[in-house]
Amino acid sequence: VKLVFTAHCVGIANPLLKRADLICSISDAVKQDLRNRLNLESTIIYNGISVSKIAHAKTNNTSNKFKIIQVGRLDHSIKGQDITIKAIALLKEKYGLDNIYADFYGFGPSKDMLIELAKEHGLEDRIYIPGTTIKHEDLCAQLKNYNMLILPSRDEGFGLTIAEGMAAKLPVLVSNIPGPMEVVGNGQYGSVFESEDINDCADKIYDIITNPNKYQNLASNEAYDFLKSNFDIEITAIHRGEGEEKNMVIKVTDSDLLDKTGGIVQGMSGSPVVQNGMLVGAVTHVFVNNPKQGYAIFAERMLETSNKQETVPTEVLRNVS
């Protein structure tokens, strides 16, 4: 039996790594981390999203509210939600902007701390932190109602939520750490601020607010094209027969991966299939006559066969229109 290990974050320490026949990294940042720390080589297979499933942002938004969204576990030591809150407070103090609203979706140990931080800065009426996970289909349907997506992470292996924001044609702002920088093409397709620098974060938000045409044009054209060419994946058919390992037909659309491998190759079995930020299955087979396509098994089928149950709490997004 061959062991394939997928590394999703930097700093990972798992005894299975050194026993794996193949290690897949979700980004170059993770690949370099494994090489530098553990002297292990890996193959990069980016997380993919079904770009066409995500609704596009409104280009003629006439609301006087500027709405920011951040999605991720409520752990400020990793995801940096406190940086976003402090930057919004600084924008009010420095530029007199009191029309900025931010929604934080996810759950985790920092919820109460972040709510108190918002109160300390007088932002309790403009910061929304429900503290629960949400259905990704709801999230992807509502992204279009925001003005930008932010990910000020202190530690991040990739940043799938950034890709989802780009798929919605939203301007995105990220900290300049390796994983997120990779998603925005080292700053070519999204805004970047110096990690931990609240002043720089606030200034970059201000720049996006005051130059809407510049950033919306980037998000709608070059950034969107970059996303589709690097992180898009298509599920082309569904088969729901019991006991099968061929539940989905998938198609590789990543041009860089196609250039390197020609499609699905030996060793990719077990690679995750991610849609709208959620694991939906894993690669199982390749088409003999078309290596760009293959089969995948449902994630729920894998759970059933391993006699495991998983429940994910969900909450519908508040109306942000």
N, C-alpha and C positions, 0 to 999 in steps of 0.2 A: 504494500500500500504506500503510495506517494503522499507525503505531507506538504501541503501548500499553505503558507502562512501569509495573511494580508496584514500589513502594518498600517494603522490608521493615524498615528500621531507620533510626534517626536518624543524622545525620552522613554520609549517603551522598553520594559524589561520583562521578558517572558522566556522561560526556559525552553519553550518549543522553538524559539527562533533558531537556535544552533542545531536543532534536529531536523529542521525543515529542508526538504529537497528543493523547494523554490520559495522565495520570499517576494511578495508583491508589495510595492510601496504605492501609496495613493498620490504622492507628489515627489518632486525632486528634493524638497525640504526633508521629507522623511527618509528618502534614499541616502542623502548626504549624512543625516544623523546616524543611521545604522552603520554607514561606512566609517565615520569618524569615531563613534563610541565603541562599536563592537567589531569592527573590521569585517562586516558582513556585506555582501553584494546583494542587490535586489533589482527586480524589474519594475519599472513604473507603469502602473495601470491606473489612470485617473478615474476618480468617481465620475459617473455619467449621470445626466439628467435628461428627461424627455422634454426638450426645450419647447416643443410645439404645444405642450399641455399647460403652459403658464401664460395667463392673460397679460397683455401689454399695458404699460402705464398710460394714463391719460396725458395727452400732450397739450390739451386746452383746459387745464384745471384752473378754474377761476376763483377757487376758495382763497381766503386770506390767511388760512392756516397752512403752515409748512409742517408736513407730517413725516416723521422719521420712524423707521422700523428696525429693530434689532432682534434677531432670532438666535437662540442658543441657551444652553444650560445656565441657570442663574448662579453662576460661580464667578464672582467678579475678579478673583485672583487669576483666572484663566481667560474669561471672556471680556473683562474690562467694562462692564456696564456702568461702573462708577465714573469712568472717564467720560462717557456720553453725557451722563447727568451733569457733571461738573462743567463740561463744555457748553451745554445749553444754558446753565446758570451764568457762565462767563459772557455768553452772547447777549444776554439780557443786560448785564452790568456794563459791558464794553460798548455795545452797539444799540442798546435800548430795544432789542428784539424780544417781544413778549408774545409772539404768535407761533412759537415753535412747540410742537407736541411730539412726544415719543412713546411708542408702544414697545414693550419688551415681552417677547413670548418665549416660554421655556419654564422649567421648574428647577429648583436646586436650593442649596443652603443659604444663599445670599438674599433671598426675597425680602425678609424683614429689614435687613441692613439697607438695601437699596430704597425701600419705601421711606425709611427714616431719613436717608440722605436727600431724597427729593423734598421731604418736608423741611429739612434744615435750610434748603435753598429756596423755599417758597414755591416749589414746582409741583406740589401734590395734585393740583388740578390739571396739570399738563403732562404728567408722567403716568402711564398706565402699566401696571405690573400684576397681571392676574395670577401668575405663579403656577400655571399648569401647561401641559403640552396641548397641542392642537392637532386636528386633522390636517395633513399637509395639502389635501385638495382644497380645504377652506383657505389655508394660507396662500396657496398659489393663485386662487381666484381673487384674493383681496390685495395682493401686492400692488396691483395696478392703481390702487387708491392712495398710495403713498408718494412722497416726493423724492425720497432717497432711502437707501439701506446702508447701515453702518455696521462694521465689525471691528471694534478697537481691541482685538484680542492681545493678550500678553503671551499666549502660547497657542499655536494652531498648526495642525499638520497640513490642512488644505483650506477649508472654508467653503463647504458646499452651499451654505446660505448665500454667499457672495454670488456664486454662479446662478442661483435662483433669482436673485435680484437683477442680475444682468439679463437673464432670460425674460424678465418682465420689462426690460428696457428702462430700468431705473438707474440714475446715477448712484454709484457706490463709493463709499469711503472706507479705507482699511488702514490698519497700522502697518508700518513698514517692516514686518517680520516675514521670514521666507515663505511660509505656506500661502497666506493671502496675497503676497506680492506676485506669486506664480499665477494665481487666478486672474489677476488684473494686468498680466503682461508687464510686470515690473513698473507699473504706474502708467503705462501707455493707454490702458483701457478703463482706468478708474482712478479716483483721487486717493492720495496717500498722505498720511501724517506721521511724524516722528513718534514712535511708540512711547507711551507714558507722558507725552507732552500735551497737556490739556490746552495750552494756548494755541499750539499748532493745530490741534483738532478743531478748536473753535474757529480759527481763521479759515480752515479748509471748508467747514460747513458754511461759513459766511460767504465764501467765494462761490459755492454752489448755489446758494440762495440768490445772490446778486447777479449771477450770470446764468440764468436758467436756459437760455437758448444754446449756449456753448455746451453745457453738460448734457442737455437732453439730446442734442444732435450726436454727441459722442456715444451716449447710451443706446440710441436708436440705430446707429449705423456701425461704426468700426467695432465698438465693444460687443455688440450683438453678433456680428459676423465672426469675431474672434472666438466667442463662446461656442457658437454652432460648429466651428471647424475643429474645436479641441475637446469639448465636453458633452456633445450631443449623443444620445443613444435612442434607438427606436425599438419598441416592442411591436412586432408586426402581426402577431397572431397569438391567440390564447387557446389552450386545450385543457379542459378540466376533467379528463378521465381519471379515475381513481388509480392510485398506485403507480403513476407514471413519473418518469424523470424528464419528460418532454412536454412541459406545461405551456411554455412560451416559445415563440420563434423570435429571436433577437437579431438585430443587424448592427454591425460595427460601422459607425460613421466618422470616427475620429481620424482625420487625414494623416496625422503624425503616426498614429498606431498602425494604420494601413500601410504607410510607407515602410515602416520598420519590420512588420510581420506579415503583411498581406491579409490580415484578418485574425481569426481565432486559431491559435496554434496549441501544440502540446504543452501542457503545464498551466493552461488557463482554466481548466476545469476547477470549479469551486470559486472562481472569481465572482465578486458580488455584482448584482444588477440592482442599481439604485434608481428609483423614479420619484420625482418630487420630494427628494430628501429622505426617502424611506427605503429600507432594504425590501425588495420585492421577490428576490430569488437569487439563484447562482447558476453560472454557466455549467452545462453538463456535456454537450456534444457540439461538434462542428459539422456543417454540411460538407460532404465529400466533394461535391461538384461546385460549391460556392463557399469558400472559407470566410467570406465576409458575414455569413449568417450561420446561426446555430440554434440549439435548443437550450432552454434554462428550466430549472425546477422552481416552483413556487416556494417562497420562504415558509409559508404556512404548512406546506407539505413536508418540508424538512423538520419543522417543529413536531408535526404529528408523528413522524417516523422515529423521532428521538424521545417521544412520550413527554414532551414539555408543553407547558401552557404559558402564554405571555399575555398580559393585559396592559394596554396603554391608555392612561386617562386622556380624555380629549375635551376640548372646550371650543365652542364656536367663537370665531373672532368677533369683537365688538364692531359695530358699524362705524367705519372710518370714512365713509363717502362724504 
